[in-house]
Amino acid sequence: MNRIHQKLQEGKKILSLYFTAGYPTLNDTVKIIQDLEKNGVDMIEIGLPFSDPLADGPTIQASSTQALKNGMTTSLLFQQLKDIRKSVSIPLILMGYFNPVLQYGVEEFCKKCQEIGIDGLILPDLPLDVYQENYEAIFKKYGLVNIFLITPQTSDDRIRQIDAASDGFIYMVSSASVTGSQDGFGNNQEAYFERISDMRLKNPQIVGFGISNSETFQQATKHAKGAIIGSAFIKFLTQKGVDKVGEFVKGIQK
Amino acid sequence: MNYNVDEKGYYGEFGGAFIPEMLYPNVENLRQQYLKIMAEPSFKKEFDQLLKDYVGRPSPLYFAKRLSEKYNTKVYLKREDLNHTGAHKVNNTIGQILMAKRLGKTRIIAETGAGQHGVATATVCALMGMECIVYMGEIDIARQAPNVARMKMLGAKVRPALSGSRTLKDATNEAIRDWINNPVDTHYIIGSAIGPHPYPDMVTRFQSVISEEIKWQLKEKEGRENPDYVVACIGGGSNAAGTFYHFLHEKEVGIIAVEAAGLGVDSGESAATSVLGKMGIIHGCKTLLMQTADGQITEPYSISAGLDYPGVGPMHAHLYKTGRAEFIAVTDDEAMQAGMVLSKLEGIIPAIESSHAFAILETRKFRPEEIVVFNLSGRGDKDLDTYIKYFKL
């Protein structure tokens, strides 16, 4: 059982934050992680920046471009995180696109994650069938939980398939959109949240995309186990810098 | 050796569908439907009719006498430049708009580099009365103004891609994002033999009319269906895929793909993917692509906007890897000179993309009796500005 499983067993709603490693400046990564934990965040997605993030909206794209300009690389991120488990105990997930992982070497990447104490991976463009055929055994060998996405367009059959292949939580994309492209949830999302909740999946769901404040966090977690905030946090970092992380987290938890 | 796609969507080790779950329902639906739809008699009839009456097919296979004399071999030109809209791109957009209609889609998106695919898409959308949005890099919008105007006249909205290098790769990212945001009513008409399966195969099949015609046209002119060589320029690789398709399994036919070397393969300003690329994932498929050691996709360069792509279609990656095709890289200068030679000797001003293919005649020797068919993928009207600047005309 890794830290993700333990966290999911706690009786509370999970607040998870995403940020892009190496943004706003190259060496902010560790400080942001530490400050998020100190301020009561339950889980963190650390974004591995990619040149062509095709599921991301302008905010995360811009942070990725800047992080790469700052000099962020996969090796450097591992370097920055090597002692992270001395100071941080909440689950840490690496989120990124598959190509940088493929170039690093999938097994080498997973091994490094285990050494550091990374608990899971979210690689949106690594499809279910390819994962199962080629990489599941490797992920498991190194104790990594692989997180799959579902969307309002995902068929019930496919959701069942993804649920069966998952061992952690399901990343429930709130609407048909790239990251950061909407605020607030309407009736469609409500209905979708309920539909998934009624499916009684074995894995809990954590909602992502479109959560930006306390209100949307409450809405998203009415049925789901938790929610992930990305673009709104990156915007905050851009505007207020890395020293006010607590202020952002308090704003969600109020 | 099989050079076609297998049932899982791979060409050897290349291909597949590396897409986020948001795209899965659309791509999967397309995968299940495309071959069935293409095999329907009513689809075939409509497709063939439009290619004939609207596009102007068959495009001529022209024996280039003076070019043949100069290079001492038998040069034929497949005149895709004479198609409506001025390039091969329209073969695919006709096919895909008919596909989109049968899939019940009402809104069309596309990416474009030089603007040829954007124009071809805007054209078929006007023809079918469908909404059309074309994504184009901000830099390409500036350097391809006439094509932007054409798209607007045809009723399309041209949206600038403002991220990254602001060229074709980024326009493709934006189109994919649009599709994620509009999964129900929208079909994405990819213009090249790239993208997640089934796109490379579907685009190749629509473009394969080029090699299908070459076969019977050559039979009429030379008494044999198979030339000694077929040659095409290659960016993403749609005109090359169409030119090679019916010859892939004809062993006696040599296949030559001509890439853009830009300022030179080792200059740092190049788009020669077979030389500079490594296996990776771009726009939903596993293929050869130009990238850093860290897996970040790098910016290609070519004087020709249509070849300025950091990857190559998965079918071509397989042809390269297996040695079935010979890959040759041609610099900006060589291509521009070849464009001038063709203009002067044959009275045909080619697109700079196509000029790359002809440039190999200077260095790659063919025997006098050999028949070499070049795909003249597009006309040079759109490139006049570049020719003017380069030759100070």
Interface residues (C-beta under 8 A of the other chain):
Chain A: F50 S51 D52 P53 L54 A55 D56 G57 P58 Q61 A62 T65 L68 T73 T74 S75 Y97 F98 N99 P100 V101 L102 Q103 Y104 P124 D125 L126 P127 V130 F148 L149 I150 T151 Q153 T154 S155 R158 I162 V173 A176 S177 V178 S181
Chain B: G16 A17 F18 I19 P20 E21 M22 Y24 P25 S163 G164 K169 D170 N173 I176 R177 I180 N181 N182 P183 V184 K278 M279 G280 I281 I282 H283 G284 Q291 A293 D294 G295 Q296 I297 T298
